[in-house]
Structures are given as structure tokens and as C-alpha cells.
Amino acid sequence: SGRFGVTGAASDPKASFNLDANSVQANALTQAGLSAINASAVGRFENQTVTLTNASARDGRGLTANASGSIPLNGSGLRLDVQAEAPLALANRFLRVRGSRLSGGGSVKASVTGSLSDPVVNGLVSVNSGTFVDPLSNLRLENLNLLASLQGDRVSINRANANLAGGGQFSASGRIGLREGFPADLAISLAEARYTDGEIFTVRLGAQLSVHMESCYQLSM
């Protein structure tokens, strides 16, 4: 429901809109783990540019997203501010082959600039008090926290840490490239980390590791 008005010549149309959609359901949303979504958008279209005063979406499982800004259909000038919060459980569909599970919540605050054909994303991603369980490796991470910066073609991990359920802590920092091969430089720390496979062995580890990858196929430590 809502209002949509169009003025101007066919060669240079102008439009304003104020739209609401409630309980939107689709197979793609269900497959992504989302329930019915309520969405709204207020803005205008002029000079081949969509200007969003505000666009929002939310479902019944903790997903909320808001965006505002200008979106030229051609050329540069893209400027979109996005804020979103989502349950980490949305990622479980990608982990179910192993039976792994994520819980907790994550948030994103980002700006998108450049153009639709070549967008540049900068912002922050955070996870607070998450939990990761991987039954195949008998691994459980608790109080998982992450703060990472999106910086165009790379992600900088400012802080990542978690407690191992068996005892000890894990932490990491560094950079991961988003270009082909995902090159990375990471520093990983294990402090009094106790791990058991649940059947044969138990180990306690303390280590400082530096990981360098030219690509996901070339690893050095």
C-alpha cells in the first residue's frame, strides 16, 4: 500500500513514493531463514537518481535494516547509509552440512559510495556475546565478540575473541582482502586453551601464531 506519483515528460520523469508492504513472504526469503518481512520506503526519483529519505525492513526473528541516501542509476555519486541488526542464526543454513550452529546477534553500520557498477563499502561490523558450536570437531566457542572494519577491498579485524567451553581463550586480529584469493595477514593467540575431541585426547595450548596467505590456496605461518 502507499502513494506513488509521477510527473514530468516521458524522457525525464519525476516521481515520489511512500510505500508500505506488510507480511511479505517469498521462497527466497524463506530459504535465507527469514520470516515474513514488513518493509517501507519513502523517497523520490529525479534526474535518473533514486533518493531514499528512509527505507526499512524487519522480520519477526530479530532482523532490522534501515537505509537512506542517493542512488544514481548511471555513473558515480552513489551515497547510501545502511544500518542493520540480525541474528547470527541466519548463517546456520550455510553450516548445516557440518551440523554447526551460530547464535547471538550481529550489527552493521556502513556507507556505500562509488557507483552501482563499482560500489565501495566502508563501515563497521560487530558481534556481541555470540556462540559457535561445531559438533564434528567437538568445538564450542562462547562469549564470541568481533569488531571489524569494512574498508573497500578489505576487512580489518580490530578485535575478535572468544572463550573455549573447555577452558582458555582465543583471540585474533589482522586483515583479510576481498579480492580474488582472499589474501590475509592474521595474528592468532591461544591462551590456556583446552581442547578435547571427546574420545581420545585432551590438549592444553598456549600459542602466538602469525598467518600470511597470498591467497586461500597459499598459506604460511
Secondary structure in CASP SS format (residue, H / E / C, confidence):
PFRMAT SS
TARGET T0000
AUTHOR 0000-0000-0000
METHOD secondary structure of the structure
MODEL  1
S C 1.00
G E 1.00
R E 1.00
F E 1.00
G E 1.00
V E 1.00
T E 1.00
G E 1.00
A E 1.00
A C 1.00
S C 1.00
D E 1.00
P E 1.00
K E 1.00
A E 1.00
S E 1.00
F E 1.00
N E 1.00
L E 1.00
D E 1.00
A E 1.00
N E 1.00
S E 1.00
V E 1.00
Q C 1.00
A C 1.00
N H 1.00
A H 1.00
L H 1.00
T H 1.00
Q H 1.00
A C 1.00
G C 1.00
L C 1.00
S C 1.00
A C 1.00
I E 1.00
N E 1.00
A E 1.00
S E 1.00
A E 1.00
V E 1.00
G E 1.00
R E 1.00
F E 1.00
E E 1.00
N C 1.00
Q C 1.00
T E 1.00
V E 1.00
T E 1.00
L E 1.00
T E 1.00
N E 1.00
A E 1.00
S E 1.00
A E 1.00
R E 1.00
D E 1.00
G C 1.00
R C 1.00
G C 1.00
L C 1.00
T E 1.00
A E 1.00
N E 1.00
A E 1.00
S E 1.00
G E 1.00
S E 1.00
I E 1.00
P E 1.00
L C 1.00
N C 1.00
G C 1.00
S E 1.00
G E 1.00
L E 1.00
R E 1.00
L E 1.00
D E 1.00
V E 1.00
Q E 1.00
A E 1.00
E E 1.00
A E 1.00
P E 1.00
L H 1.00
A H 1.00
L H 1.00
A H 1.00
N H 1.00
R H 1.00
F H 1.00
L H 1.00
R C 1.00
V C 1.00
R C 1.00
G C 1.00
S C 1.00
R E 1.00
L E 1.00
S E 1.00
G E 1.00
G E 1.00
G E 1.00
S E 1.00
V E 1.00
K E 1.00
A E 1.00
S E 1.00
V E 1.00
T E 1.00
G E 1.00
S E 1.00
L C 1.00
S C 1.00
D C 1.00
P E 1.00
V E 1.00
V E 1.00
N E 1.00
G E 1.00
L E 1.00
V E 1.00
S E 1.00
V E 1.00
N E 1.00
S E 1.00
G E 1.00
T E 1.00
F E 1.00
V E 1.00
D E 1.00
P C 1.00
L C 1.00
S C 1.00
N C 1.00
L E 1.00
R E 1.00
L E 1.00
E E 1.00
N E 1.00
L E 1.00
N E 1.00
L E 1.00
L E 1.00
A E 1.00
S E 1.00
L E 1.00
Q E 1.00
G C 1.00
D C 1.00
R E 1.00
V E 1.00
S E 1.00
I E 1.00
N E 1.00
R E 1.00
A E 1.00
N E 1.00
A E 1.00
N E 1.00
L E 1.00
A C 1.00
G C 1.00
G C 1.00
G C 1.00
Q E 1.00
F E 1.00
S E 1.00
A E 1.00
S E 1.00
G E 1.00
R E 1.00
I E 1.00
G E 1.00
L C 1.00
R C 1.00
E C 1.00
G C 1.00
F C 1.00
P C 1.00
A E 1.00
D E 1.00
L E 1.00
A E 1.00
I E 1.00
S E 1.00
L E 1.00
A E 1.00
E E 1.00
A E 1.00
R E 1.00
Y E 1.00
T E 1.00
D C 1.00
G C 1.00
E C 1.00
I C 1.00
F C 1.00
T E 1.00
V E 1.00
R E 1.00
L E 1.00
G E 1.00
A E 1.00
Q E 1.00
L E 1.00
S E 1.00
V E 1.00
H E 1.00
M E 1.00
E E 1.00
S E 1.00
C C 1.00
Y C 1.00
Q E 1.00
L E 1.00
S E 1.00
M C 1.00
END
